[in-house]
Amino acid sequence: GGSAGMVMIGSMIKDAPKIDINNFESKESTQILDKDGNLIQDIGQQIRTNVSYEDMPTSLVDAFVAVEDSRYFEHNGFDLPRFAKAFLTNLKTLSFSQGGSTFTMQLVKNTYFTNDETGEMAARSKLAGVKRKVQEIFLAMQLEKQTNKKRIFELYLNKLNFGGNIRGVQKAAQYYFGKNANDLSLSESALLAGIINRPNAYNPYENLDYATNRRNTVLDMMVYHGYISGLEAELAKS
């Protein structure tokens, strides 16, 4: 059984895309500046300005890790316990809403398996979906060997959809709060970490109550994982 499983996995990854670190770089939007260097307008189907890990506040990193991938800095790109838990939950509920993907796996999916312009994946059968997931895991583990955790996290946050045509955490910070990513507060960081799960539904301009509840969930997860105290969470919620 084990041998048959290895043969099947081998057949699924033999035509996987070849890892190229340059493929994970997200294109920035074109900027029109005045004669003094002040921004007049961003132009492009997607509005993005990349930002480095060093320019991300600790609260932003902690918020994303707490709610999306709590063992990110410990696993090798594939979090087996989390993946197994998600798989069993899906079998029990038959909802298949739990993904169990790590940041690295999501970065691989958004780079090789998702249309970056629309955010849509090509239609596939159930078997094709299994094959894609196996390839995601395989490529994620390869990527973790080629670069470091901070760089992967940076690439991931710069690629994310934050609603509409806003891409990357820097433009999200400017769009929602009128500030750069490195100036985000705890409450603002938690809101951005919550938005990506359903970027249009959690848009605070459209659904403020919904977005606020999601932000509070992120803050509660930060308390659960020990990043902030209960008092800090309550102050941030207020």
URUR-V989098 format. One record per helix or strand of 2 or more residues. SS is the DSSP state (A for helix, B for strand). FROM is the first residue (numbers start at 1). TO is the last residue. If there is no record, write none. Layout:
# URUR-V989098
ss: [SS:SS]
from: [FROM:FROM]
to: [TO:TO]
This chain:
# URUR-V989098
ss: [A:A:B:B:A:A:A:A:A:A:B:A:A:A:A:A]
from: [2:21:30:39:53:58:80:103:126:149:166:169:181:186:208:230]
to: [13:24:33:43:55:68:93:113:146:159:167:177:183:198:224:237]
